[in-house]
Amino acid sequence: MSSGRRDPSEYVSIIAEVFYDASRRKNGVRPCVGEVFPQTMKIECARAIRDYAIGTKVKLDVVETEKEGSRSFLYSSYKWRHEIVR
């Protein structure tokens, strides 16, 4: 995968949920059931989102990426807007 800026067409708007990530012993964010990405993928995003109550659903833009030597994950910059979905 190339580094640097991505084309805006690569970003996908999804509904994600805050959950307790037992493997990391803190809240995490993952795609909701029925989204284009599996619920097993984790989302790297703003701490403000992870600080919401478990079960909170948010709409945000993500892009699939990977760090060298690790599995792929979804990324949403802390600078990007998100909205709580009821």
N, C-alpha and C positions, 0 to 999 in steps of 0.2 A: 504494500500500500504506500502511496506517495505521501509525503508530509507537506505541510503548508496549508494554505487556504483551500477550501472546498467550494465547488459550485453550489449555489443555493438550491438547485434542483435535487441535490442529494439529501436534503433535509426532509424529514417526514414528521407530520404532526400526529401525535398519538395521545391516548389517555393512559396515564400511568398511576400507580398507587404506592403509597408509603407502606412499608412492611418492616417487621423486625427481622433483621438478618442475623440469625443465630450464629453463623460462622464468623461474623465480624463483631458480634455482640453490640450492635447499634442499628439504628434505623437505616434502611436502604430504600431505593426506589426501583420499581420494575414495571414492565408493561402490563396492563390489565388483560385478562382473558379476552380473546377475540381480536386483539390487535395484530398487526402484520408481523410483529416480532414475538418470539416465544416468551412466556412469563419467566423462564429461567434466566433470561438475559438481565444483567444489572445495568442501571443507568447512572452514570457519573453526572451530577448536576449540583445546583446551588445548595448550600447548607440550609438555607431558609426552607427549601422544599422538604428536606429530610427532617427538619424540626417540626413539621406538621404532625398531627396525631396519626397514629397507625390507622390505615384504612382510608385516609384522605386521598381523593382522586384529583389529579391535575392534568391539564392539557398542556403539552409542551412540544417543542420541535427537537428532534433527535437525529443523529447520524450514526451509523454503525462504524466502529473503528476498532483498532486493536493496538496494544503496546507490544513491542517485540518480546517474544517468549511467553505471551499469555493469551488467553482466549479472547474472542471478540466481545465487545460490550457496546452499549449505546452512550453517546455523549451529548449533553446539552449544556452549553456555556452558562455560567452563573450570571452573565450579562443579559441573557435572553429572557424575554418576558414569558410568564406562564400564568395560567389562570386556574383557580379551584373550580372543579366541576361538582355539582351537587347531584 
